[in-house]
Amino acid sequence: MCITGSLFNNNLMKFMKATVLGPVAALVIGGAAGFMAGKNSAPVSASDDSAVSDARSARRFSASSSSSGSTVSRGSRVKSAAEAMALPGQNNRLQSLMDYYARLDPTQFEEEAQKLEDLPWSERIMVGYLLFARWGEKDPTAAMAYTQTMGMAGMFVKGTVIQSWASKYPQDAARYFTDHPSEFRMGGMMGGRGGRGGSSAGVIATEWARQDSAGAMAWAQTLEGRDQRDAMRGIFEQAAKEDPSNAAAMLISITDDEARRDAQKTVAREWGNKDWGAATAWISSLPADQQADATARALRGLADQDPKAAADKISVLPEGDERTDAMESIARQWSREEPANAAAWVLANGSEEAQKESIGRVVSSWVGQDAAAALEFVNAQPAGDVRDRAASSYVMSNQGGDIQSNLSLAETIDNERSRSRAIGMTAASWMRQDKEAATQYLDNTDALSPKSKDKIKRWGSGRGWRGH
């Protein structure tokens, strides 16, 4: 039985949006990174993919088996993924899973994938990422073929397989990508795997650039449209991390104007992260109409390292979209450590639009650190779009807090759509705890239109929200 609807499809989209997924995915992919070191393969023809994969799998399994005594001994030795997940300690589970999959013959991976259905849903994500990362390294064409049996869920797992493959054999992964475009089309529509250079083209190019930047660049030049931009972004992000000056010099090799501008922004961000002075000196050499965008990117890079320093330099940007975007990024970073200071800075800088776009990030982070102080801040703000955004962010981020307090704050939001969303989120959650009390509240409140009340009731009954 393959892992189709019963494994991922019924729950994956909802789970992917949950806040727990980011840390889990990062932990799993990071933990699996030990499986992903290696060198380029020799060029192969598309028609030889299966034969080459089988041969490589045999060679790699032989090497793995011969060295298992020294490399497969760090975790508890288990006989199944389920046994590994029953161990105490998360690190022990991860290491034991990696050790277990390292001992398997690649022909056993499909059977392991089928066994995922026997695990609780919360464990399938972790185990699945480790399994497909390993499978993507040892027998990538078989792993990719299996993802085709998984429906929509296969698009998410496919990203893990392609990165694992590209981290060792980027030329082969790139050839597969270009020879099977339909397999990646939906991933592109969904924004890839997220982040800068996060599409499949970007992932392959990034991994290739770590081994051979010239080869990665040559391949990226053969792509078109978004694929080329994502690939270039991945290459230049990697190059700029190593030497931003050299990466800047490479920009001249890009013939597509849009791809070059996109790569240029990537260089600016990485350079701003490393050396603000050198970054601004380079930015001053760019065409005048490109400097604000590059400066905004450099400020974002600086904010990754020192958000306070980035905040102090916001005045180098004129009012406009670039400044608004930079402020939002700075506020998000700063609020992780000093939400009160970040909030004060947001209100003292930028246009009302910039303040509105930034304050929600700050309040959301603040709620997790000191909900009482965050609420006091929101209540102190004058009526308007900025307060509406702050109040909405508070309510959305405080769903584990007091229901009546959340509802009282949500009712003060002037914007009808935002108010309906904030009340709806809280009331729907309340309905799952006390349907009678929540329904009575909805029937009697004057803060919602009859249409919104009906939608919230449907939402609370598990029939979904369809907008205001």
N, C-alpha and C positions, 0 to 999 in steps of 0.2 A: 504493500500500500504506500503510495507516495504522499509527501506532505503537500497537500493542496488546501482546500478550504478549511478542513478541520484543524490544520496546523497554524496557518498564518492568516488566511484571507478574512475570516470573520472578525478578527480582532486587531490585525496589524495596523490599519490606518489609525484607529483610535490610540493604540499603544505608541505609535510613532510620534504622536502629538503630546504624549505625556511627558512631564518634566523629568521622569526617571530615565528616559531613553538615552538622552545625551550622555550622562555619566556612564551608563552601562555600556553603550557602544564604544565610548572612548576607552573604558577599562578593558573591554574585550579585545578591541583592535590593537590597543597598546600592548596588552599581554601576549597577543599572537605575533607581535613584531619579530620575536626571536626566530620565527619560522621563515621570515621573509628577506633574508640576506642572500646575496649571490651575485653572479655575473651575467652578462648578456649571453644569449645563445647564438649559435651560428644561424644565418638566414635560412629560412625554409620556404618551400612553396606551399600555397594554400591547399593544394591537393594532397599534400603529405601530412596535414595536421594530425590526423588520428594516429598514423604510424609513428610520427615523431613523439607525440604525447605518450604513447605506450612505451616507446623505448626509453624516454626520459624517466617515466614513472618507475620502470624496472631498475634503472641505474640509481635513481635517488633512493628507492626503497632498500636496495642493496647497501648503499652507503649508510643509510640510517640504521639498518639492522646491525651492521658491523661495528658501529660506534655507540650502540645503545647502552652499553655498560657505563660510558662516561657522560652521556647526554640525557639519558632518560632515568634519572634517579633522584631528582630533586623533590618531587611530590610523592604522596602516598600512591603506591602501585595499585591500580584498580582494574577491574575487568569489564567495566561498562561506564557510560556517561552517567547513568542513574546512580551507580555506586559512588562516582566522584562527587555528584551533587549532594549526596547524603553525608559527606564528610564535614566535620566542624571547621569553620574558618574559611572565609571567601578566597583568600590567597591560596590556601591549600587546595580548594576546589579547582581554581583556575589552573594551577600548576599540574594537578593530577589529570585534568582534562587534556592539557597540552601534551603531557607525557603519554597518555593513553592513545591519543590520535597519532602521535609520532611513532608508536609501535605497530600501527595497523598497516596492512597492505592497502594500496589505493583502491583495489577492487572491493574493499569492505566498506568504503565510504557511503555508497548508496544505501546499504543496509542500515548504517548508522543514522542516515538522514530519516529513514522510515521510522526508526525507534524514537525520534524526537516527539512523536505523537503520544508516547507513553509518559512524557514529562509534564509537570504542571506548566501552565502557560508562562508564568513568570520566569521559569528556568529555560524555556525553549529559546528565548532570544539570546541569552548568554552562550548556551551550548551550540546553538545554530551558527552564531558568528565564528566561534572557534573552529567548528567543524568545516564550514565552507571556506574559511581562510586557509586551513590546512589542505583541503581538497583542491583549492585553487592553485596552491603551490605544487602539489604532487601530480595531479592529473586534471589540468584546467579545462580541457575540452570536454571531458566527461562531466565535470562539475557544471560547466555552462549548459550542456545538454540537459542536465537534470533540472536546472532552473527553469527550463522551458516547460516543465511539467507542473510548475507551481502556480500558474496563473499570475495575478497581480503581485503576489508576494515575491515571485521570482525576480521582479525588478529591483527589490531592495537587496536581496541576497546576491544578485548579480554584481552589484558594486563591490561587495567583499571579495568575490571570486576574481574580478578583473584587477583589483589592486594587488591582491596576493600574487597573481600571475605576472603582472607588470613589474612588481618589485624584484623579480628574478629574471624574467624573460620579456622585457618590454617590447622588443621587436615582434615577437610572436603575438603578444596581447594586442599590439597595434594592428597587426595584420588581421587578426580576428575581428577587431572593431570595424575596420574598413570593409572587410568582406561580408559582414553580417549587420548592416546598418539598421535593419528593421528590429533587431533584438534590443537596440538601445534607444529607439525613437521615443518610447514612452518615458524612459528615464530622463531624456532631455526635456520633454514637456513638463515633467514634474520637478525640474530644477536639479537633476542629478542627485548627488548625495549631499548637497548643501555646502556652503562655505566657499571660499575663494578657490577657484580651480577644482570645484567639487564634482563636476560631471565626469563621465567615464573618459572622455577625451582629455580632460584636465588631469585626472588621476594617472592615466597612462603616461602623459607627457611629463608630469612631475617625477614619477618614478624613473622614467628614462633619463631625465636631466640629471638625476643623482649619479648616474653612471656614465652618461655620454650626452652632454648638452648639445653638441653639434648634430648628433644623430636625431635627438628629439626635435631640434629646430627644423631639420630637413623634413621630418615627418609632418610636423605641424603645418608647414608651408603647403603641404598637399591637401589639407583639409579646407573646408569652406564654412562661412558663416559663423554661427555660434560655436561649432566644434573647434574651429581654428582659434577663436578668441579664448575659449576655455583652455585649450592646449597651450597657447602662448602665455596665458596668465600663470598656468602651472609652472612652465619653464622659467619665466622671469621671476616668479616668487622664489623658486629654488635658487636661481642664480644670484638674486639680490640678497638673499640671506647670507650667501658666501662672500660676495663682493659686489655691493651695489654700484660702484663706479664702473666695473666691468659690465654689469647688467645694463647700465644706461648706454654704454657704448654699443651694445648688441642691438639696441632698438632700431638702428639704421637698416638692419637686415630685413625688417618686416615691411613688406610691400603694401599690405592692406592697411589703409588709414585707420579704420575703426579698430582693427586688431592692435595696431601700434599704440593708439591712444589708450586702449584698455591695458596693455602691457606697461605703458608708461605710468599709469596710476598704481599699478602693482609695485613697480620700482620705487615710486615716491613713498608709498606706505612703508615698505621694508627699510628704505633709507632713513625715513623719519624715525623709525624705531631704533636704528643703530646710531645715527649721528645727525642731529637736527641741523647743525650749522652747515655741514657738507650738503645735506639734502636741499636746504634753501638756496645755497649757492648754485647748485645744479638747476633747480627750478627756475631761477632767475634767467637762465640761458634759454629757456623754452619760449615758444611764441607767446605773446602777451595774452591771447585768448585761451591759453591752456594752463596758465600759471595758477589761477584760483583753484581749479579742480585738483591739480597736483599738490598744492599746498594743503588743501583739505585732507587729501589722502595721507600726506606726511604727518599732519596733526593726529590723525587716527593712529598712525604707527607710533608716534610719541606717546599717545594716551595709553597704549598697551603697556608701556614701561613706566610712565610717570604722568598720570592723568592731571595732577595739579599743575605740572609744568605746561602741559598742553592747554589747559584752561587759561593760564596766564598769557598765552600767545594767541588767543582767539581773535584779537583785534587785527591781526595781520590779514584776516579775511573780510572782505566787504559783505554787507547784508545780502542775502540771497540763498539759493538752494544749497550751495557748497557749505556756507557757514552753518545753516540749519542741520545738515547732515553731520558735519564735524561736531557740532555741539551735542547732538544726540549720542554720538559714539563716546565722546569724552564723559558726558554725564553718566552713561551706563558704566563705564570703567570706574570712575571716581566713586560712584554710589556704593560700590561693593565694599569699600573701606570706610568712607566718610559721607553717608547719605545726607546729613544735615548741611555740610559744607557744599556738597554738590548741588543741593536744592537752592541754597542761597545764591550760588554762582549762576545757576540757570535763570533765576528771576532777575538778576542784575545785568544780564547780557542778552543780546539778540532781540529779534522781533518777537511779537506775540506768537507768531507761527512757530518760531524756533523754540520758544519756551514751552508751547503746548506739546510739540513733538518730543521734547526732552524730559519733561517732568514726569511723564508716566513711567519711564525707565527708572527714574530715581525712587519714586514712591513704591514701585513694585519691589525693589531691592530693600528699601527701608522697612517695609512691612515684615520681611523675614528677619530683620535684626532688632527692631523695636517698634512694634505695631502701635503702641500708645503714642510714641513721639510722632510717628508718621500721621496718625489721625489728628493729632493736635496741629500739625503743619497744614493739613488739608483744610481743617475747619477755620484756620486763620486767613485763608485766601479769599479775596473778593470774588464775587460772582463773575463768571465769564468762562471762556473756552479753556483757559489754563486750569482753573479750578475744576471744571467738569472732567478734564482729562485726569487730573490728580485723584479726584474722588472715584472715578471709574476704575482707575488702576488699583486704588486701595481695595475696593470691594472685590475685584477680580482676584487679587493676590491674597485676600484674607478669608478665603472660603472655609478655612478651618476655624475661623473665629466666631464671635457671637453673631447669630443670625439677625437678631433684632437690631443690633448696632449697625450691621451692614445694610439692612433695609432702610434704616433711618437716614444713613448717609446717601444711599442710592437715590432716595426720594428727593434729595436736594439738587440733583444734577439737572441743569436747565435743558440740555440737549435731549430731545425726546428719544432719539434712537439709542444714545448712550445710556440714558436712564432705563429704558426698557431692557437693554442687555444686562445691566448691572443688577436690576431687580430680578430679571429672569433667571440669571445664573444662581442667585441666592435662593429664590423661591423654589426653583426646580429641585435644588439640593434638599431644601426643607421638605418638599413633598415626599421625597424618598424616606424621610425620617418620620414625618407626621403629616400625612396627606390631608387630613381633615383640617388641621390648623392652618396649613399653607393655603389650602383652597379658600378657607374663610377670609384669610388676609387678602388674597387676590380679588375676591368678590367685593370687598369693602374699600379697597384703596382707591384714592382719586388720582394716584400718580401714574396710572396706566390707562391706555385706551382700551375699549372692549376687545378690539382686534388683538392687541398685545396680550391681554389676559388669556384669551383663547390659545394663543400660540405657546405661552408659558405653560399652561396646563397640559398641552400636548407634549411639550418638551419634558416636563416633569414626569409624564407617564411613559417616557422612553420612546416617543415617536419623533423626536428630533426637532431642532429649531430651523426655521426656514427664513430667518431674517425678519425685519420689522415690517 
